[in-house]
Amino acid sequence: MNELYGKLFNPSLNTIEICGEVLDEERPFLPEFGGIYFVYAGPLSRGEGWFRIQPARLLYIGEAKSLYERHNDEYGNPVHEHYKDFVASLSQGETLVYAFARVPNAYLRKTIESALIYKFQPPINIKQKQTYTHRDMHLSINVASKDILFPLIGEYDIQRD
């Protein structure tokens, strides 16, 4: 299943590719590979056989060795320590969306997670918002499909304090 989810993080190009997104109700279908994930809230439109989320507010950025295990127990129930905070942050008509990029290397996941938290200051992230101590980084965020409406596509320079 991993081969279905886009390219790996390319450290020489400092590029991550958002290769998928799932609604909160689809959280048990998060992949088991390692990566960076973004939790955001936004209004949801549904039709027969389709949905469209317009991302509105970034709530949290994290990294995990297994995206599935970070968010679900063996029965698909939520286990993330901030899950109740995610839900409490929703406004009327909003839903949670999990977007993710495949980054198998643990050191790179930690470095990228720290850089992104420092850059975007998500409200539910508590640590890593005040300082960035890793190497200076130019980071490019792309999407694997035009169907992914990820709000943070772009080029970012992240520098140490």
N, C-alpha and C positions, 0 to 999 in steps of 0.2 A: 504494500500500500504506500510505502514511503516514496516510491518513484513517481507517484501521482502528484506529489506536492512540490513541484517547482525545483528550482536550483538551490544548491547549498549556499551559505554565506561565502563570499569570495574575499578573503582577507587582503589580497593584493589590490582589489578594486574597492574595498570597503563598501560593499553593496549587500543589502538584504532585500529579499523579494518576499512580499506578503503573498503567500501561496494559498491561503484559504481563510474563510471566516465561517463561523457557525453562530446561530442564535442560542440563547441560554437554554432553550428547550432541547436543542441539539447537542448540548455540551457533552453528553456521553459518547458522541461521535468524534471528539477531538482525537487527533492522531497520537500515536505513542512515541513518536520521535522527539528528539531534543530541539528546543528552539526558544525564541523570544515570543511573548504573547502580549497583546494589547486588549484591555477590556474597555469598551466604550458604550455609551448609551445613545439611543436615537429613536426617532419615530419609525414605526414599521408600517409598510403597506403590503397587503396580501392580495393575491388573486388565486385562481385555480391552478395549482401546480407551480406557483412562483411566489417569491417574496422579495421585497426591496427595502433595505434599511438605509436611511440617510444618516450616516454617522454625525453625531452632534457634539458629544462631550467625551473626551478621553478621561477615564477614571483611574486606570492603573496600568502599569507596565511591569512585566515580570519575565523570568526565565525559568526553564525547567528541563530536567533530563528526559522526562516524559510528559508531554502536555496533557495527555489523558490522566495519568496518575496524579498530577498536580491539582487537578480540578474535580476528580471523581473517585468515589470508593469503588469497590468491586461490583456494586449494584447500580452504578451510575448516579449515585446521590452526590450532591456537592460537598466537597471537603476543604475547599480553599479557606484559609483563616479569615479572609476579608470578604467572603461571599455575602454575608449579611450586610456589610457596608456597601457592596456593589448594588444590591437590591434596594437598600434604603436611599441610594442616590438617584433612583429613577423618578422621573416626573410622570404625570398622567400621560398615557399613550406611548411611553418609551419602553424599550426592551434592551436587554444586555446583548452585546455582540462580542465575540472573541475572535480577533484576527491574529494570525500567527505566521511566523517565518521559520524556516528550518535552519538551525545553526547547531550542528552536532558537537562542536568543540566546547567543552565546559568553560575554559578560560575565556574564549571569545564571547560566549553567552553572557558571562558575568561582566565583562568589559563593555559590551554593547548595551546591556541592560542599564548599567550605571550611567553611561553616557546619555542614553535616551531619557532616563528619569531626570537627570540634571538639566537636560535641554528643555523638556516639555513640562516638568513639574506637575505630574498628575496628582490630584487632590488626595487620593487614598494611599499613595506611596508616602511613607514617612521617612525612611532612611534614604540616603543618597541624594536628597534634594539640595542640600546646602553646599556640598563640595564634590568635585570630580578629581580623582587622584590618579587616574590611568593616563596613558599616552594621549596626546592630542590626536584628534581623529576627524577626518572628513568622511561623512557617512551619507550614502545614497539609499533612499528607500523607494522601491518600485513595487508594482503589483504584477502578479502572474497572469491576470485576466482582467479585461475591461469591466467584467461583472462585479469586481471587488471595488466597492466605493470607499476605500481607505482614505481617511482625511489627512494623513501626514506624508503623502508622497512628496518627495523633494530631495534637495541636497542640503546638508547641514554640516557646519564646522563646530566641533566641540573641543574646547580647550581647557587645560588644567587651570586650577586657581593659582 
